[in-house]
Amino acid sequence: MENKKNSEVMHTEFATIGAEAGLKEAFEALRKNLDGPPHSPGLVVLDEKGKCAGMLTMEDFMKELSMLYHDACDKPGQKDWADKFFNQCEIAGVRKISNIMSGKRMTVGSGDDFDKACEMILNHNLNFVPVVDERSKVVGIITRRMVLEDLGPKIFK
């Protein structure tokens, strides 16, 4: 691979959310993120110091909804599943993002080679990886789409 640096290829527009945010706030942030730029595959989760705590993806959120569904409905096909499910969701609405986020403390440096981000995304099957500066402040993201666009032409010559 070429020795491109993460800072040369990263997206600098990305959505964030605090680790102490609740599920309702996460839903609103994910929905807003899907509607408009930067169309990132998730949210960068920030701790109380503004540093990267992890990532929240649609998959993380849907996994949580699936668990809530299974807690409320012990078998599929029940007529009242929706009411039970919504009651369970209302109770869980106070849960924090820190409980469901993925990629805890997984980051790459802005000065690191891009291949390090590619390897992390491939090795951990991540949707994206936050890029941090020397002060551990998130300055961008590298997405799996960027990895595919870089590696694809090299693999399938």
C-alpha positions in Angstrom: 0.0 0.0 0.0 1.0 3.6 -0.5 2.1 5.5 2.6 -0.8 7.9 2.7 -1.5 9.4 6.1 -4.9 9.2 7.7 -5.0 13.0 7.7 -4.8 13.0 3.9 -7.8 10.8 3.3 -10.1 11.2 6.4 -13.5 12.8 6.4 -13.4 15.9 8.6 -17.1 16.3 8.8 -18.7 13.8 11.2 -21.5 13.6 13.8 -20.8 13.2 17.5 -22.8 12.4 20.6 -22.0 12.3 24.3 -21.5 9.0 26.0 -24.0 9.9 28.7 -26.8 10.7 26.1 -29.9 8.5 26.3 -31.4 6.2 23.6 -33.9 8.8 22.5 -31.2 11.4 21.9 -29.2 8.7 20.0 -32.2 7.9 17.8 -32.6 11.6 16.9 -28.9 11.9 16.2 -28.7 8.8 14.0 -31.8 9.8 12.1 -30.4 13.3 11.5 -27.1 11.8 10.4 -28.9 9.6 7.9 -30.9 12.5 6.4 -28.0 14.8 5.6 -24.4 15.3 5.2 -21.9 14.0 6.1 -23.7 10.6 5.6 -21.3 8.9 8.1 -21.9 5.3 9.0 -22.4 6.3 12.7 -21.7 8.7 15.4 -18.4 9.3 17.2 -19.1 9.0 21.0 -17.3 11.5 23.1 -16.5 11.2 26.8 -16.9 14.0 29.4 -13.4 15.3 28.4 -14.4 15.4 24.7 -12.2 12.5 23.8 -13.3 9.5 21.8 -15.1 6.9 23.9 -16.3 4.8 21.0 -18.7 4.6 18.1 -22.5 4.3 17.8 -23.7 2.7 14.6 -27.1 1.8 13.3 -26.1 -1.8 13.9 -25.5 -1.0 17.6 -28.8 0.7 17.9 -30.7 -2.1 16.1 -29.0 -4.7 18.3 -30.3 -2.9 21.4 -33.8 -2.7 19.9 -33.7 -6.4 19.1 -32.8 -7.2 22.7 -35.6 -5.0 23.9 -38.0 -6.8 21.6 -36.9 -10.2 22.9 -37.2 -9.0 26.5 -40.8 -7.9 25.8 -41.9 -10.7 23.5 -40.9 -14.2 24.3 -42.1 -15.5 20.9 -42.9 -14.0 17.6 -46.4 -13.6 16.2 -48.1 -12.3 19.4 -50.9 -9.9 18.6 -49.9 -7.5 21.3 -46.1 -7.6 20.6 -46.0 -3.9 19.7 -47.5 -2.6 22.9 -45.2 -4.8 25.0 -42.2 -3.7 22.9 -43.0 0.0 23.2 -43.5 -0.3 26.9 -40.1 -2.0 27.2 -38.5 0.7 25.0 -40.0 3.4 27.3 -38.4 1.8 30.3 -35.1 1.5 28.4 -35.2 5.1 27.3 -33.0 6.1 30.2 -30.2 3.8 29.1 -27.0 5.5 28.1 -25.1 5.4 24.9 -22.1 4.1 26.7 -24.0 0.9 27.4 -24.6 0.1 23.7 -21.7 1.7 21.8 -19.1 -0.3 20.0 -15.5 0.3 19.2 -14.6 1.4 22.7 -11.5 3.5 22.6 -10.6 2.3 19.1 -8.9 5.1 17.2 -6.0 5.8 14.8 -3.7 8.8 14.8 -4.0 11.5 12.1 -0.3 11.0 11.4 -0.5 7.2 11.2 -0.4 5.5 7.8 -3.8 4.9 6.2 -3.0 1.2 6.1 -3.3 1.1 9.9 -6.9 2.4 9.6 -7.6 -0.2 6.9 -6.2 -3.0 9.0 -8.3 -1.9 12.0 -11.5 -1.7 10.0 -10.9 -5.1 8.4 -9.7 -6.9 11.6 -12.5 -5.7 13.8 -15.2 -5.4 11.1 -15.8 -1.7 11.9 -18.1 0.7 10.0 -15.6 3.4 10.6 -12.7 4.4 12.9 -12.2 7.8 14.5 -9.0 9.7 13.7 -7.4 11.6 16.6 -4.7 14.2 16.8 -1.8 14.3 19.2 -4.1 15.6 22.0 -6.5 12.7 21.4 -9.1 15.0 20.0 -11.2 13.5 17.2 -10.4 15.3 14.0 -11.9 12.9 11.4 -13.1 9.5 10.5 -12.0 6.8 8.1 -14.9 4.7 6.8 -15.0 1.1 5.4 -16.2 2.6 2.1 -12.9 4.5 2.0 -11.0 1.2 2.6 -13.0 -0.5 -0.1 -12.4 2.3 -2.6 -8.7 2.2 -1.8 -8.2 -1.6 -1.7 -10.7 -2.7 -4.4 -8.8 -1.5 -7.5 -5.6 -3.0 -6.1 -7.2 -6.3 -5.4 -9.2 -6.6 -8.6 -6.8 -5.4 -11.2 
